């Protein structure tokens, strides 16, 4: 087990001019992206490999990171997707006997620049107050002018289309080809455990690239459509909004998660907006307005569905709301077999309170097949 070079200095510069000094952890170099924070105490490997974090530098707000190492199967995609990592304390040793490697080695192998020995609680409070902004981490640039020059190269997340850059390049299938139902999945950054939840329920799944047209989807003869999570600004994805509209016109069962939720709203004339600092963590309370029950959810999004526009809609109904800030967490389309949620019912990491949504989707497909 390697021991990180704990005394190599690193710098963190925020878009508002805030400069923090820390120490290097992971690969050496410079990285930049939109800064955001996750409040979860566990599941860092699944978080790092979540495609929805593409283009972002992540603050892990738990006081210690790396104490249980990394394990080959604890991933949500084929590689780390965060641009960089910020944490308070890192563990030089890991205690889980099933772990394959240390977090330090994992970050180095994936060329992820990280900084630690930063007061992450204070930094999170700053982001909560000032809002999301770009940042830069460097172990090689030591002057403000050089850091600022690199920071100026980082694109703004608003208006940024990222899903097509990380989507699968070729279609692929999962599950039993002889299964009683087939689901077409639009991959805008889909998480592995979402697909697992579908195949666990008996579905044969085919995952399609982000810009696949409806005719190609229909060649699979799907009984339902799933629209995945993913990174970037949904308002920049005209191609995806058009596809969602065409899918809805088939009147086949439709389920969207996170970005898929936002695209369903956009396809029905409800705009999305850039949130002040987003929701990321695994303890967000949500109320199901249809049952009156609450559930604790895993979340990762920086955009939301406009609540004022929905008030004026006669065909989009809110089904779930966030109990912290009242933001929209779920919708359904009246007269269609279509629903979506902003949060992550597959919850890796996180609670399984919302797994029923996959059951609801399968039941909807079964009813439609009768």
MOBELTA-V804635 format. One line per field, one symbol per residue. ss: DSSP state (~ for helix, > for strand, _ for the rest). psi: psi as a letter, one per 30 degrees, with the letter a starting at -180 (. if undefined). burial: b if it has 9 or more other C-alpha atoms within 8 Angstrom, else e. A space follows every 50 residues. Layout:
BEGIN
ss = ???
psi = ???
burial = ???
END
This chain:
BEGIN
ss = ________>>>>>>____>>>>>>__>__>>>>>>>>>_____~~~~~__ ~~~__>>>>>___>>____>_____________>>>__>>__________ >_~~~~~~~___>>>>___~~~~~~~~~~~__>>>>>>_____~~~~~~~ ~___________~~~~_____>>>______>>>>>>_____~~~~~~~~~ __>>>>>>_____~~~~~~____>>>>______~~~_~~~~~~~~~~~~_ __>>>>>_~~~~~~~~~____>>>>>>>>>>>>>>>>>_____>>>>>>> >>>>>_~~~~~____>>>>>>>_____>>>>>>____>>>>__>______ _____~~~~~~~~~~~~~~_
psi = klkljfgkllkjklfgfkkkkalkjblkakllakklkkgkflgeeeefgj ffgkgkkkkjfkfkkgfgalkefhlgaflkflelkkldkkkflkfkffkf lleeeeeeeghkklkahkieeeeeeeeeeflklllkkkgfkfkeeeeeee effklkekgkjfeffflkfklllkajfglflkkkkjjghkkefeeeeeef ggkkkkkklegkleeeefffhkflkkkllllajffgieeeeeeeeeeeff glkkkkkceeeeeeeefggjlllkleglkjaghkkkkjfefgllkklkli kfllkjfeeefgkgfkkkfklkfegglkfklljkgliklllfajffijll lgegffeeeeeeeeeeeff.
burial = eeeeeeeebbbbbbbeeeeebbbbbbbbebbbbbbbbbbbeebbbbbbbb bbbbbbbbbbbbebbbbbbbbeeebbbeebbbbbbbbbbbbbbbeeeebe bbbbbbbbeebbbbbbbbebeeebebbbeebbbbbbbbbeebeeebbbeb beebeebebbbbbbebbbeebeebbeeebebbbbbbbbbbbbbbbebbbe ebbbbbbbbbebebeebeeeebbbbbbbbbbbbbbebeebbbbbbbbbee ebbbbbbbbbbbbbbbbeebbbebeebbebbbbbbbbbbeeeeebbbbbb bbbbbbeebbeeeeebbbbbbbbeeebbbbbbbeeebbbbbbbbbbbbbb bbbbbeebbebbebbeeeee
END
